Amino acid sequence: MRKLVLAAALIAATTPTLAPQAFAAPAPAPATSDLIGNDGKALGTVTVTPAPKGVILRIEATGLTEGWHGVHFHAKGDCGDTAKFQNSGGHVHDASHGALVHGLLNASANDDGDLTNIYAGKDGVAKAEIFSSLVSYAPSEGKSALKDADGAAVVVHASADDYNSQPIGGAGARVACAVVK
């Protein structure tokens, strides 16, 4: 018995102590959706990936007019009315921020749906990755959430966003939409 106790003591003395580690829950899977045009046909894909302090949006589109296009997160995951995509509602916005003020270059802005423009070449192709710290992927993260009860939408506009004008930076008509649910 004495040998067993000594052996256990020797093992305990020579075994490194492992500090308890905080294990993070696995990140939610990215959400990928079809980007559809006003004719209801697929123009490409949109992928939203959760990040520690926001989300990464990847857009891969075809069939856009050449030039810069405004892109915004909209409040409802509904692209069913393809003629104008009005079912997607206004921009994602936390009402506790007060009245919606648009514009990444506007010092008073509080619009959580604001994103940077994307550029489509002569061939109508646009590919971009955009990081937003203004929203969260899931509701539990304390920001306007894309994957809340009614989801959200990524809307591509006909023209560039000037990042200042109200209400949508002069970005014009909604020409493409993807549901985030």
C-alpha positions as semicolon CSV with decimal commas, in nm:
position;residue;x (nm);y (nm);z (nm)
1;M;0,000;0,000;0,000
2;R;0,288;0,236;0,085
3;K;0,435;0,190;-0,265
4;L;0,100;0,282;-0,421
5;V;0,076;0,602;-0,214
6;L;0,435;0,698;-0,303
7;A;0,370;0,628;-0,671
8;A;0,057;0,846;-0,667
9;A;0,248;1,126;-0,493
10;L;0,530;1,101;-0,749
11;I;0,285;1,116;-1,040
12;A;0,104;1,415;-0,886
13;A;0,432;1,598;-0,827
14;T;0,558;1,547;-1,185
15;T;0,236;1,605;-1,377
16;P;0,191;1,965;-1,495
17;T;-0,120;2,138;-1,374
18;L;-0,345;2,247;-1,655
19;A;-0,522;2,574;-1,597
20;P;-0,891;2,567;-1,667
21;Q;-0,960;2,710;-2,009
22;A;-1,258;2,907;-2,120
23;F;-1,393;2,725;-2,419
24;A;-1,587;2,946;-2,657
25;A;-1,902;2,815;-2,813
26;P;-1,857;2,734;-3,180
27;A;-1,939;3,025;-3,409
28;P;-2,265;3,001;-3,602
29;A;-2,234;2,887;-3,962
30;P;-2,229;3,156;-4,232
31;A;-2,558;3,226;-4,410
32;T;-2,551;3,212;-4,791
33;S;-2,843;3,328;-5,003
34;D;-2,920;3,392;-5,367
35;L;-2,900;3,754;-5,477
36;I;-3,201;3,810;-5,702
37;G;-3,271;4,088;-5,949
38;N;-3,591;4,275;-6,025
39;D;-3,684;4,005;-6,277
40;G;-3,668;3,738;-6,004
41;K;-3,362;3,568;-6,156
42;A;-3,050;3,488;-5,955
43;L;-2,766;3,736;-6,003
44;G;-2,521;3,568;-5,767
45;T;-2,480;3,500;-5,398
46;V;-2,446;3,684;-5,070
47;T;-2,273;3,525;-4,769
48;V;-2,284;3,673;-4,420
49;T;-2,024;3,537;-4,179
50;P;-2,033;3,612;-3,806
51;A;-1,720;3,782;-3,674
52;P;-1,622;3,863;-3,314
53;K;-1,717;4,232;-3,349
54;G;-1,965;4,232;-3,636
55;V;-2,012;4,048;-3,964
56;I;-1,832;3,996;-4,293
57;L;-2,049;4,029;-4,603
58;R;-1,933;3,866;-4,927
59;I;-2,114;3,964;-5,246
60;E;-2,059;3,787;-5,576
61;A;-2,291;3,934;-5,839
62;T;-2,341;3,941;-6,215
63;G;-2,583;4,139;-6,429
64;L;-2,537;4,476;-6,258
65;T;-2,491;4,795;-6,458
66;E;-2,134;4,920;-6,478
67;G;-2,039;5,151;-6,194
68;W;-2,071;5,196;-5,819
69;H;-2,372;5,057;-5,631
70;G;-2,487;5,132;-5,277
71;V;-2,537;4,830;-5,051
72;H;-2,733;4,826;-4,725
73;F;-2,862;4,583;-4,466
74;H;-3,243;4,610;-4,459
75;A;-3,465;4,526;-4,163
76;K;-3,674;4,237;-4,299
77;G;-3,569;3,913;-4,464
78;D;-3,821;3,942;-4,748
79;C;-3,727;3,991;-5,113
80;G;-4,060;3,861;-5,245
81;D;-4,173;4,177;-5,425
82;T;-3,904;4,169;-5,691
83;A;-4,024;4,479;-5,878
84;K;-3,902;4,713;-5,600
85;F;-3,793;4,498;-5,302
86;Q;-3,997;4,716;-5,065
87;N;-4,088;4,415;-4,847
88;S;-3,733;4,431;-4,709
89;G;-3,831;4,749;-4,522
90;G;-3,593;5,027;-4,427
91;H;-3,237;4,992;-4,310
92;V;-3,152;4,779;-4,007
93;H;-3,173;5,023;-3,717
94;D;-3,193;5,000;-3,340
95;A;-3,476;5,230;-3,229
96;S;-3,285;5,313;-2,909
97;H;-3,042;5,511;-3,130
98;G;-3,315;5,768;-3,202
99;A;-3,435;5,880;-3,544
100;L;-3,251;5,716;-3,833
101;V;-2,965;5,926;-3,971
102;H;-2,787;5,776;-4,273
103;G;-2,430;5,809;-4,391
104;L;-2,088;5,663;-4,317
105;L;-1,943;6,014;-4,371
106;N;-2,214;6,189;-4,167
107;A;-2,092;6,277;-3,816
108;S;-2,448;6,235;-3,682
109;A;-2,511;5,899;-3,849
110;N;-2,654;5,611;-3,649
111;D;-2,774;5,387;-3,936
112;D;-2,677;5,028;-3,857
113;G;-2,756;4,923;-4,216
114;D;-2,486;5,142;-4,373
115;L;-2,226;4,962;-4,585
116;T;-1,969;5,067;-4,842
117;N;-2,035;5,071;-5,217
118;I;-1,944;4,791;-5,455
119;Y;-1,821;4,832;-5,814
120;A;-1,950;4,638;-6,114
121;G;-1,723;4,625;-6,418
122;K;-1,825;4,651;-6,783
123;D;-1,915;4,282;-6,770
124;G;-2,163;4,350;-6,487
125;V;-1,961;4,148;-6,235
126;A;-1,906;4,273;-5,881
127;K;-1,720;4,086;-5,608
128;A;-1,658;4,235;-5,267
129;E;-1,607;4,158;-4,901
130;I;-1,730;4,421;-4,657
131;F;-1,687;4,418;-4,278
132;S;-1,952;4,584;-4,063
133;S;-1,914;4,643;-3,691
134;L;-2,255;4,815;-3,682
135;V;-2,458;4,492;-3,672
136;S;-2,436;4,149;-3,519
137;Y;-2,517;3,813;-3,669
138;A;-2,733;3,690;-3,381
139;P;-2,966;3,878;-3,142
140;S;-2,765;3,792;-2,830
141;E;-2,473;4,015;-2,925
142;G;-2,625;4,352;-2,818
143;K;-2,645;4,521;-3,161
144;S;-2,899;4,529;-3,440
145;A;-2,912;4,162;-3,535
146;L;-2,940;4,027;-3,887
147;K;-3,072;3,687;-3,782
148;D;-3,353;3,805;-3,558
149;A;-3,714;3,681;-3,577
150;D;-3,782;3,827;-3,924
151;G;-3,428;3,809;-4,061
152;A;-3,275;4,084;-4,273
153;A;-3,195;4,153;-4,636
154;V;-2,893;4,273;-4,828
155;V;-3,010;4,524;-5,087
156;V;-2,803;4,649;-5,381
157;H;-2,908;4,986;-5,522
158;A;-2,890;5,123;-5,878
159;S;-2,646;5,404;-5,795
160;A;-2,363;5,482;-5,556
161;D;-2,426;5,583;-5,196
162;D;-2,273;5,926;-5,129
163;Y;-2,249;5,831;-4,758
164;N;-2,422;6,151;-4,647
165;S;-2,758;6,232;-4,813
166;Q;-3,084;6,137;-4,642
167;P;-3,248;5,891;-4,637
168;I;-3,030;5,648;-4,841
169;G;-2,734;5,843;-4,970
170;G;-2,887;5,902;-5,314
171;A;-2,838;5,533;-5,397
172;G;-3,161;5,511;-5,597
173;A;-3,378;5,213;-5,680
174;R;-3,336;4,870;-5,525
175;V;-3,205;4,646;-5,805
176;A;-3,104;4,329;-5,620
177;C;-3,191;4,163;-5,291
178;A;-3,083;3,865;-5,082
179;V;-3,251;3,728;-4,769
180;V;-3,045;3,673;-4,452
181;K;-3,221;3,419;-4,227
